[in-house]
């Protein structure tokens, strides 16, 4: 059971590290680009990050739920819910604009796509905060 608990924490930490890197480093750097290159850089980055971040959220959430069920510790359930909350947040809040941005060609980029990407950056920061919350809860549970 200890290995599954550690897997939950590691997945949550990897998710959070990736989310924070994107929010604090990659996205601000790409916002310095002109509109066309900004969109052209965001699209493949998003395409590559999506399966990694979604997979880490599911794996960490599942491992936390298993650990919580076996140990009967609410910290694991809470951490899993917080980590897995990235899925509905992304689907409900972010996905419409993500799809619109993915459908644009570089030549179609302009003030509207830039505004969507600025908003995307703010929304993506929420994903990092959710991941950090899960890490704290999982680490707290492991330290007990």
C-alpha positions as semicolon CSV with decimal commas, in nm:
position;residue;x (nm);y (nm);z (nm)
1;X;0,000;0,000;0,000
2;X;0,287;0,233;0,074
3;X;0,396;0,223;-0,293
4;X;0,050;0,322;-0,416
5;X;0,047;0,612;-0,169
6;X;0,386;0,727;-0,291
7;X;0,268;0,690;-0,652
8;X;-0,026;0,921;-0,575
9;X;0,207;1,185;-0,433
10;X;0,460;1,151;-0,717
11;X;0,191;1,180;-0,986
12;X;0,038;1,482;-0,814
13;X;0,381;1,644;-0,779
14;X;0,469;1,579;-1,144
15;X;0,132;1,717;-1,254
16;X;0,183;2,025;-1,038
17;X;0,539;2,081;-1,155
18;X;0,432;2,066;-1,518
19;X;0,133;2,294;-1,459
20;X;0,340;2,549;-1,269
21;X;0,616;2,543;-1,530
22;X;0,361;2,613;-1,802
23;X;0,192;2,890;-1,602
24;X;0,504;3,059;-1,464
25;X;0,759;3,009;-1,744
26;X;0,636;2,877;-2,077
27;X;0,312;3,069;-2,122
28;X;0,446;3,409;-2,013
29;X;0,741;3,363;-2,250
30;X;0,518;3,276;-2,544
31;X;0,293;3,578;-2,472
32;X;0,593;3,794;-2,571
33;X;0,561;3,660;-2,927
34;X;0,354;3,825;-3,202
35;X;0,000;3,686;-3,242
36;X;0,071;3,431;-3,518
37;X;0,380;3,274;-3,363
38;X;0,209;3,285;-3,020
39;X;-0,073;3,068;-3,150
40;X;0,165;2,850;-3,353
41;X;0,373;2,777;-3,041
42;X;0,073;2,721;-2,810
43;X;-0,096;2,461;-3,033
44;X;0,175;2,190;-3,035
45;X;0,258;2,261;-2,672
46;X;-0,106;2,208;-2,576
47;X;-0,129;1,894;-2,791
48;X;0,177;1,742;-2,619
49;X;0,089;1,848;-2,264
50;X;-0,272;1,727;-2,274
51;X;-0,209;1,350;-2,250
52;X;0,072;1,394;-1,998
53;X;-0,118;1,617;-1,759
54;X;-0,449;1,435;-1,793
55;X;-0,275;1,100;-1,740
56;X;-0,094;1,222;-1,430
57;X;-0,418;1,360;-1,284
58;X;-0,600;1,031;-1,341
59;X;-0,314;0,814;-1,215
60;X;-0,256;1,026;-0,905
61;X;-0,627;1,055;-0,834
62;X;-0,684;0,682;-0,873
63;X;-0,386;0,593;-0,655
64;X;-0,507;0,835;-0,390
65;X;-0,860;0,689;-0,397
66;X;-0,723;0,336;-0,361
67;X;-0,502;0,443;-0,072
68;X;-0,790;0,626;0,094
69;X;-1,018;0,325;0,060
70;X;-0,762;0,087;0,208
71;X;-0,650;0,316;0,489
72;X;-0,980;0,488;0,555
73;X;-0,802;0,825;0,562
74;X;-0,997;1,129;0,438
75;X;-0,676;1,310;0,337
76;X;-0,629;1,070;0,045
77;X;-0,988;1,112;-0,069
78;X;-0,965;1,490;-0,044
79;X;-0,635;1,501;-0,233
80;X;-0,777;1,279;-0,504
81;X;-1,089;1,492;-0,543
82;X;-0,878;1,808;-0,568
83;X;-0,643;1,651;-0,824
84;X;-0,925;1,498;-1,027
85;X;-1,112;1,832;-1,020
86;X;-0,875;1,932;-1,301
87;X;-1,081;1,719;-1,540
88;X;-1,421;1,889;-1,495
89;X;-1,254;2,230;-1,462
90;X;-1,077;2,179;-1,794
91;X;-1,381;2,033;-1,968
92;X;-1,633;2,289;-1,840
93;X;-1,425;2,607;-1,817
94;X;-1,141;2,571;-2,067
95;X;-1,230;2,323;-2,340
96;X;-1,450;2,548;-2,556
97;X;-1,171;2,802;-2,604
98;X;-0,907;2,528;-2,632
99;X;-1,096;2,382;-2,928
100;X;-1,141;2,725;-3,086
101;X;-0,769;2,797;-3,050
102;X;-0,672;2,458;-3,191
103;X;-0,895;2,515;-3,496
104;X;-0,728;2,844;-3,591
105;X;-0,451;2,868;-3,848
106;X;-0,150;3,084;-3,766
107;X;-0,267;3,342;-4,022
108;X;-0,599;3,377;-3,842
109;X;-0,434;3,480;-3,515
110;X;-0,503;3,829;-3,389
111;X;-0,636;4,027;-3,095
112;X;-0,914;3,775;-3,026
113;X;-0,684;3,470;-3,016
114;X;-0,437;3,664;-2,798
115;X;-0,716;3,756;-2,556
116;X;-0,822;3,391;-2,540
117;X;-0,462;3,286;-2,470
118;X;-0,424;3,546;-2,195
119;X;-0,745;3,410;-2,040
120;X;-0,618;3,055;-2,093
121;X;-0,308;3,142;-1,891
122;X;-0,519;3,262;-1,596
123;X;-0,734;2,950;-1,615
124;X;-0,432;2,722;-1,638
125;X;-0,300;2,871;-1,315
126;X;-0,605;2,721;-1,143
127;X;-0,488;2,379;-1,258
128;X;-0,152;2,439;-1,090
129;X;-0,327;2,545;-0,769
130;X;-0,544;2,233;-0,770
131;X;-0,236;2,017;-0,819
132;X;-0,054;2,194;-0,536
133;X;-0,352;2,139;-0,308
134;X;-0,345;1,768;-0,386
135;X;0,030;1,751;-0,318
136;X;-0,018;1,916;0,022
137;X;-0,299;1,677;0,115
138;X;-0,109;1,368;-0,001
139;X;0,212;1,478;0,175
140;X;0,015;1,550;0,492
141;X;-0,139;1,203;0,477
142;X;0,198;1,036;0,422
143;X;0,354;1,229;0,710
144;X;0,087;1,109;0,955
